[in-house]
């Protein structure tokens, strides 16, 4: 079956057909590292990490490029406020973000280019647009002639006249049209600058991604990704400048993830995460409270193209989902290694794999893929209760680990510093509870269970006895 993915450019599902057979060239817009990264940044990174992992699972080689906009207005303003060098500041936050992505189990990209190290390619790109009549110089600034691009607006689906009437553009009488956007900005006092044929300055926002994509992947790429907030003007302008320079289709598929939203605990209203509202949840904040798998499950539980709603209740619900997945990896307690129960588990594992692939082939439908995994979890736990031994149970457990790994789930219980010391006492209390139940002293047995629960220990009764595990 062919992988189908939704193309923002065509507004429909399309079969994946790559420029080079067996190779996917994927460029994803990264972050502007001027402050701590938040879970919205993590969401986008995980979406494209899952896409990459699945493409590799299906046999593709993925050349994955993610940029850092390490010099722009926000970086400069923050650095000036702190009295720091802008590139030093952005370098520190970029390094911190990469460490957090590793903690989130996001695979490292093939390359992480930065604006500051791509300057020769950016300058050559701008010069090429000037030579072709698509750009013009004014007082050391360089602007792109939007009206020269006949199909400008094809990604966002808006005509230039609609944009001019409905969009607020920076007023600059030097521009030929209000919609013309900056490719190069002349140097200003207190800002870093680089030498160019038009004088010292720095790149505009949009040109950097086109230059970095082409430098690392060539003039045409297969997938260009980013958040829906980048469709206009960033990605629209990337298409305009790239295709005006090369005369070729820049990206075959434009893939956009939905935005993360928060639920206000007081008003229960959905609101945008922003510093002005004081509701930013950083990646560090989240990882201090939950396992990285919990956030990945939050992302996987809805379509990557849909808005993602987050609050503590959502996190707690996905913590329980993680516990359900982990329950299937508990060791066997029986001795059965052949028979109907083994056959049933083998069939359940094969069905889960088939349903997983069908779901992910359909525009990376992770909710349906997760549903297949949870059905397999039920089959594994039923097989354990039927008395299967470890070798027989591994038929399902290995499939679960493999498919969960395709989604980037590690399925590792969180380490607890007091766990080893407490284990003998917990097991002793479980034995006491078992004897109390045999003696029909159910009130005392329930008290033991409840006190253990208060201490973070969950008991699970089954045909093979009582199992226990730490809660989060």
FENFEN-V405504 format. One record per residue. N is the residue number from 1. RES is the residue in one small letter. D_LAST is the distance of its C-alpha to the last C-alpha in whole Angstrom. Layout:
n | res | d_last
N | RES | D_LAST
N | RES | D_LAST
This chain:
n | res | d_last
1 | x | 40
2 | x | 40
3 | x | 37
4 | x | 37
5 | x | 36
6 | x | 37
7 | x | 39
8 | x | 39
9 | x | 43
10 | x | 44
11 | x | 42
12 | x | 41
13 | x | 40
14 | x | 41
15 | x | 41
16 | x | 40
17 | x | 43
18 | x | 43
19 | x | 46
20 | x | 46
21 | x | 45
22 | x | 42
23 | x | 41
24 | x | 39
25 | x | 39
26 | x | 36
27 | x | 36
28 | x | 34
29 | x | 34
30 | x | 32
31 | x | 31
32 | x | 33
33 | x | 32
34 | x | 33
35 | x | 29
36 | x | 26
37 | x | 24
38 | x | 22
39 | x | 20
40 | x | 23
41 | x | 25
42 | x | 21
43 | x | 22
44 | x | 26
45 | x | 25
46 | x | 22
47 | x | 25
48 | x | 28
49 | x | 26
50 | x | 25
51 | x | 29
52 | x | 30
53 | x | 27
54 | x | 29
55 | x | 32
56 | x | 32
57 | x | 31
58 | x | 34
59 | x | 36
60 | x | 37
61 | x | 37
62 | x | 35
63 | x | 37
64 | x | 34
65 | x | 35
66 | x | 33
67 | x | 35
68 | x | 34
69 | x | 37
70 | x | 37
71 | x | 40
72 | x | 41
73 | x | 41
74 | x | 38
75 | x | 38
76 | x | 41
77 | x | 40
78 | x | 37
79 | x | 39
80 | x | 42
81 | x | 40
82 | x | 38
83 | x | 41
84 | x | 40
85 | x | 41
86 | x | 40
87 | x | 39
88 | x | 38
89 | x | 35
90 | x | 35
91 | x | 34
92 | x | 32
93 | x | 29
94 | x | 30
95 | x | 29
96 | x | 26
97 | x | 25
98 | x | 26
99 | x | 23
100 | x | 21
101 | x | 22
102 | x | 21
103 | x | 18
104 | x | 17
105 | x | 19
106 | x | 22
107 | x | 25
108 | x | 28
109 | x | 31
110 | x | 34
111 | x | 35
112 | x | 34
113 | x | 38
114 | x | 39
115 | x | 41
116 | x | 43
117 | x | 43
118 | x | 45
119 | x | 48
120 | x | 50
121 | x | 49
122 | x | 49
123 | x | 52
124 | x | 54
125 | x | 52
126 | x | 53
127 | x | 57
128 | x | 57
129 | x | 56
130 | x | 59
131 | x | 61
132 | x | 61
133 | x | 61
134 | x | 58
135 | x | 57
136 | x | 59
137 | x | 59
138 | x | 60
139 | x | 60
140 | x | 58
141 | x | 55
142 | x | 55
143 | x | 54
144 | x | 54
145 | x | 56
146 | x | 54
147 | x | 57
148 | x | 58
149 | x | 55
150 | x | 57
151 | x | 53
152 | x | 51
153 | x | 49
154 | x | 48
155 | x | 44
156 | x | 44
157 | x | 46
158 | x | 48
159 | x | 52
160 | x | 53
161 | x | 55
162 | x | 52
163 | x | 50
164 | x | 53
165 | x | 53
166 | x | 49
167 | x | 48
168 | x | 48
169 | x | 50
170 | x | 50
171 | x | 54
172 | x | 56
173 | x | 60
174 | x | 60
175 | x | 58
176 | x | 60
177 | x | 57
178 | x | 55
179 | x | 52
180 | x | 53
181 | x | 50
182 | x | 50
183 | x | 50
184 | x | 51
185 | x | 51
186 | x | 54
187 | x | 53
188 | x | 52
189 | x | 52
190 | x | 49
191 | x | 48
192 | x | 47
193 | x | 50
194 | x | 51
195 | x | 55
196 | x | 56
197 | x | 59
198 | x | 59
199 | x | 58
200 | x | 55
201 | x | 52
202 | x | 48
203 | x | 47
204 | x | 46
205 | x | 43
206 | x | 43
207 | x | 46
208 | x | 43
209 | x | 41
210 | x | 44
211 | x | 45
212 | x | 42
213 | x | 42
214 | x | 45
215 | x | 45
216 | x | 43
217 | x | 43
218 | x | 47
219 | x | 48
220 | x | 46
221 | x | 43
222 | x | 41
223 | x | 38
224 | x | 37
225 | x | 34
226 | x | 33
227 | x | 31
228 | x | 34
229 | x | 35
230 | x | 36
231 | x | 39
232 | x | 41
233 | x | 43
234 | x | 41
235 | x | 41
236 | x | 44
237 | x | 46
238 | x | 45
239 | x | 46
240 | x | 50
241 | x | 50
242 | x | 49
243 | x | 51
244 | x | 54
245 | x | 54
246 | x | 54
247 | x | 55
248 | x | 52
249 | x | 49
250 | x | 47
251 | x | 43
252 | x | 44
253 | x | 40
254 | x | 39
255 | x | 35
256 | x | 33
257 | x | 29
258 | x | 29
259 | x | 28
260 | x | 24
261 | x | 24
262 | x | 22
263 | x | 23
264 | x | 24
265 | x | 22
266 | x | 25
267 | x | 28
268 | x | 25
269 | x | 28
270 | x | 27
271 | x | 28
272 | x | 28
273 | x | 26
274 | x | 28
275 | x | 29
276 | x | 32
277 | x | 29
278 | x | 27
279 | x | 24
280 | x | 23
281 | x | 20
282 | x | 20
283 | x | 18
284 | x | 17
285 | x | 16
286 | x | 13
287 | x | 13
288 | x | 12
289 | x | 9
290 | x | 8
291 | x | 9
292 | x | 12
293 | x | 12
294 | x | 11
295 | x | 14
296 | x | 16
297 | x | 15
298 | x | 16
299 | x | 19
300 | x | 20
301 | x | 20
302 | x | 23
303 | x | 26
304 | x | 27
305 | x | 30
306 | x | 28
307 | x | 27
308 | x | 23
309 | x | 22
310 | x | 19
311 | x | 17
312 | x | 14
313 | x | 14
314 | x | 15
315 | x | 11
316 | x | 9
317 | x | 12
318 | x | 11
319 | x | 8
320 | x | 9
321 | x | 12
322 | x | 10
323 | x | 9
324 | x | 12
325 | x | 14
326 | x | 12
327 | x | 13
328 | x | 17
329 | x | 17
330 | x | 16
331 | x | 20
332 | x | 23
333 | x | 24
334 | x | 28
335 | x | 31
336 | x | 32
337 | x | 33
338 | x | 35
339 | x | 36
340 | x | 36
341 | x | 32
342 | x | 32
343 | x | 34
344 | x | 32
345 | x | 29
346 | x | 31
347 | x | 32
348 | x | 29
349 | x | 28
350 | x | 31
351 | x | 31
352 | x | 27
353 | x | 29
354 | x | 32
355 | x | 30
356 | x | 28
357 | x | 31
358 | x | 33
359 | x | 30
360 | x | 30
361 | x | 33
362 | x | 34
363 | x | 33
364 | x | 29
365 | x | 28
366 | x | 24
367 | x | 23
368 | x | 26
369 | x | 25
370 | x | 21
371 | x | 23
372 | x | 24
373 | x | 21
374 | x | 20
375 | x | 23
376 | x | 23
377 | x | 20
378 | x | 21
379 | x | 24
380 | x | 22
381 | x | 21
382 | x | 24
383 | x | 26
384 | x | 24
385 | x | 24
386 | x | 28
387 | x | 28
388 | x | 28
389 | x | 28
390 | x | 26
391 | x | 29
392 | x | 29
393 | x | 25
394 | x | 25
395 | x | 28
396 | x | 25
397 | x | 22
398 | x | 24
399 | x | 25
400 | x | 21
401 | x | 21
402 | x | 24
403 | x | 24
404 | x | 20
405 | x | 21
406 | x | 24
407 | x | 22
408 | x | 20
409 | x | 17
410 | x | 16
411 | x | 13
412 | x | 12
413 | x | 9
414 | x | 8
415 | x | 10
416 | x | 9
417 | x | 13
418 | x | 13
419 | x | 12
420 | x | 16
421 | x | 17
422 | x | 16
423 | x | 16
424 | x | 20
425 | x | 19
426 | x | 16
427 | x | 19
428 | x | 22
429 | x | 20
430 | x | 20
431 | x | 23
432 | x | 24
433 | x | 23
434 | x | 25
435 | x | 28
436 | x | 27
437 | x | 27
438 | x | 30
439 | x | 32
440 | x | 31
441 | x | 30
442 | x | 27
443 | x | 26
444 | x | 25
445 | x | 23
446 | x | 21
447 | x | 21
448 | x | 19
449 | x | 17
450 | x | 16
451 | x | 16
452 | x | 13
453 | x | 11
454 | x | 12
455 | x | 11
456 | x | 7
457 | x | 9
458 | x | 10
459 | x | 14
460 | x | 16
461 | x | 19
462 | x | 22
463 | x | 25
464 | x | 25
465 | x | 23
466 | x | 19
467 | x | 16
468 | x | 13
469 | x | 10
470 | x | 6
471 | x | 4
472 | x | 0
